[in-house]
Amino acid sequence: MTREERAQVWQRHITAWQASGLSGLSYCKAHSLTYSRFVYWRRKLDAAQTAADECSASGFARVTSVSDAPGLLGLTVSLPGGVTITGLDAGNIRGKGVGVNGPKAHLRKLALRAGI
């Protein structure tokens, strides 16, 4: 089972639990689930939903720096539709932009803020 499939299974359990009126522990006992896994997935899915809500409300995504991650070079931008741009850094996005506020200038600002 893939991560996405597991997340979907647990999301269905969380939704059913919320509609059931039972405590989390009672729901887990009734459905032969491990309570600690239930709590883990409830928190994980809630955090993911909160992040998605924040992103869609503002139009911006939260960006965090991962300074000690091995194998990660530069900035990675994931766009809708599955497009991912990896390896962006200040060195490879400098050059002739499309004006002061053009796309390259914006990427340079992002790279500088990310410390790359």
C-alpha positions as a Markdown table, in Angstrom:
| # | Residue | x | y | z |
|---|---|---|---|---|
| 1 | Met | 0.0 | 0.0 | 0.0 |
| 2 | Thr | 1.4 | 3.4 | -1.0 |
| 3 | Arg | 1.6 | 6.4 | 1.4 |
| 4 | Glu | -1.2 | 8.1 | -0.4 |
| 5 | Glu | -3.4 | 5.0 | -0.1 |
| 6 | Arg | -2.6 | 4.8 | 3.7 |
| 7 | Ala | -3.5 | 8.4 | 4.1 |
| 8 | Gln | -6.8 | 7.9 | 2.3 |
| 9 | Val | -7.6 | 4.9 | 4.5 |
| 10 | Trp | -6.9 | 6.9 | 7.6 |
| 11 | Gln | -8.7 | 9.9 | 6.3 |
| 12 | Arg | -11.8 | 7.7 | 5.9 |
| 13 | His | -11.4 | 6.4 | 9.5 |
| 14 | Ile | -11.0 | 10.0 | 10.9 |
| 15 | Thr | -14.1 | 11.2 | 9.0 |
| 16 | Ala | -16.1 | 8.2 | 10.2 |
| 17 | Trp | -14.9 | 8.7 | 13.8 |
| 18 | Gln | -15.9 | 12.4 | 13.7 |
| 19 | Ala | -19.4 | 11.4 | 12.5 |
| 20 | Ser | -19.7 | 8.5 | 15.0 |
| 21 | Gly | -19.8 | 10.6 | 18.2 |
| 22 | Leu | -17.5 | 8.0 | 19.9 |
| 23 | Ser | -14.3 | 8.8 | 21.7 |
| 24 | Gly | -11.1 | 8.1 | 19.7 |
| 25 | Leu | -10.3 | 5.1 | 21.9 |
| 26 | Ser | -13.8 | 3.7 | 21.6 |
| 27 | Tyr | -13.8 | 4.0 | 17.8 |
| 28 | Cys | -10.4 | 2.3 | 17.6 |
| 29 | Lys | -11.6 | -0.6 | 19.8 |
| 30 | Ala | -14.7 | -1.0 | 17.7 |
| 31 | His | -12.7 | -1.1 | 14.4 |
| 32 | Ser | -9.6 | -3.0 | 15.7 |
| 33 | Leu | -7.3 | 0.0 | 15.2 |
| 34 | Thr | -4.2 | 0.8 | 17.3 |
| 35 | Tyr | -5.0 | 4.0 | 19.2 |
| 36 | Ser | -1.5 | 5.4 | 18.9 |
| 37 | Arg | -1.6 | 5.1 | 15.0 |
| 38 | Phe | -5.0 | 6.7 | 15.0 |
| 39 | Val | -3.7 | 9.7 | 17.0 |
| 40 | Tyr | -0.6 | 9.9 | 14.7 |
| 41 | Trp | -2.7 | 10.0 | 11.5 |
| 42 | Arg | -5.3 | 12.3 | 13.0 |
| 43 | Arg | -2.6 | 14.8 | 13.8 |
| 44 | Lys | -0.8 | 14.3 | 10.5 |
| 45 | Leu | -3.9 | 14.7 | 8.4 |
| 46 | Asp | -5.0 | 17.7 | 10.5 |
| 47 | Ala | -1.6 | 19.4 | 10.0 |
| 48 | Ala | -1.7 | 18.7 | 6.3 |
| 49 | Gln | -5.2 | 20.2 | 6.0 |
| 50 | Thr | -4.2 | 23.3 | 8.0 |
| 51 | Ala | -1.2 | 23.9 | 5.7 |
| 52 | Ala | -3.4 | 23.4 | 2.6 |
| 53 | Asp | -6.0 | 25.9 | 4.0 |
| 54 | Glu | -3.3 | 28.5 | 4.8 |
| 55 | Cys | -1.9 | 28.1 | 1.3 |
| 56 | Ser | -5.2 | 28.4 | -0.5 |
| 57 | Ala | -6.4 | 31.3 | 1.6 |
| 58 | Ser | -3.3 | 33.4 | 1.0 |
| 59 | Gly | -2.2 | 32.2 | -2.4 |
| 60 | Phe | 1.3 | 31.6 | -0.9 |
| 61 | Ala | 2.8 | 28.4 | 0.4 |
| 62 | Arg | 4.8 | 28.2 | 3.7 |
| 63 | Val | 8.5 | 27.7 | 3.0 |
| 64 | Thr | 10.9 | 26.3 | 5.6 |
| 65 | Ser | 14.7 | 26.0 | 5.4 |
| 66 | Val | 16.3 | 22.5 | 5.6 |
| 67 | Ser | 19.9 | 23.4 | 6.2 |
| 68 | Asp | 21.2 | 19.9 | 7.2 |
| 69 | Ala | 19.4 | 17.8 | 4.6 |
| 70 | Pro | 22.0 | 15.6 | 2.8 |
| 71 | Gly | 21.7 | 15.4 | -0.9 |
| 72 | Leu | 19.6 | 18.5 | -1.3 |
| 73 | Leu | 21.1 | 21.1 | -3.5 |
| 74 | Gly | 19.4 | 24.4 | -4.1 |
| 75 | Leu | 15.8 | 25.3 | -4.1 |
| 76 | Thr | 13.0 | 23.0 | -5.4 |
| 77 | Val | 9.8 | 24.5 | -6.7 |
| 78 | Ser | 6.8 | 22.2 | -7.1 |
| 79 | Leu | 4.1 | 23.5 | -9.3 |
| 80 | Pro | 0.5 | 22.3 | -9.9 |
| 81 | Gly | 0.2 | 19.6 | -12.4 |
| 82 | Gly | 3.2 | 17.7 | -11.1 |
| 83 | Val | 5.9 | 20.0 | -12.5 |
| 84 | Thr | 9.0 | 20.2 | -10.3 |
| 85 | Ile | 12.0 | 22.5 | -10.8 |
| 86 | Thr | 15.0 | 21.4 | -8.7 |
| 87 | Gly | 18.5 | 22.7 | -8.1 |
| 88 | Leu | 17.7 | 26.4 | -8.3 |
| 89 | Asp | 20.3 | 28.6 | -6.6 |
| 90 | Ala | 21.5 | 32.2 | -6.8 |
| 91 | Gly | 24.1 | 31.2 | -9.4 |
| 92 | Asn | 21.8 | 29.7 | -12.0 |
| 93 | Ile | 19.0 | 32.1 | -11.9 |
| 94 | Arg | 21.0 | 35.3 | -12.3 |
| 95 | Gly | 21.3 | 36.9 | -15.7 |
| 96 | Lys | 19.1 | 38.8 | -18.0 |
| 97 | Gly | 15.7 | 39.0 | -16.3 |
| 98 | Val | 12.5 | 40.3 | -17.7 |
| 99 | Gly | 12.7 | 43.6 | -15.9 |
| 100 | Val | 13.2 | 44.5 | -12.2 |
| 101 | Asn | 10.1 | 42.6 | -11.0 |
| 102 | Gly | 10.2 | 39.9 | -13.6 |
| 103 | Pro | 10.3 | 36.1 | -12.9 |
| 104 | Lys | 14.1 | 35.9 | -12.6 |
| 105 | Ala | 14.1 | 38.8 | -10.1 |
| 106 | His | 11.5 | 37.0 | -8.1 |
| 107 | Leu | 13.4 | 33.7 | -8.1 |
| 108 | Arg | 16.5 | 35.6 | -7.1 |
| 109 | Lys | 14.7 | 37.0 | -4.1 |
| 110 | Leu | 13.4 | 33.6 | -3.2 |
| 111 | Ala | 16.9 | 32.1 | -3.4 |
| 112 | Leu | 18.4 | 34.9 | -1.3 |
| 113 | Arg | 15.7 | 34.5 | 1.4 |
| 114 | Ala | 16.3 | 30.7 | 1.4 |
| 115 | Gly | 20.0 | 31.4 | 1.9 |
| 116 | Ile | 21.2 | 29.8 | -1.3 |
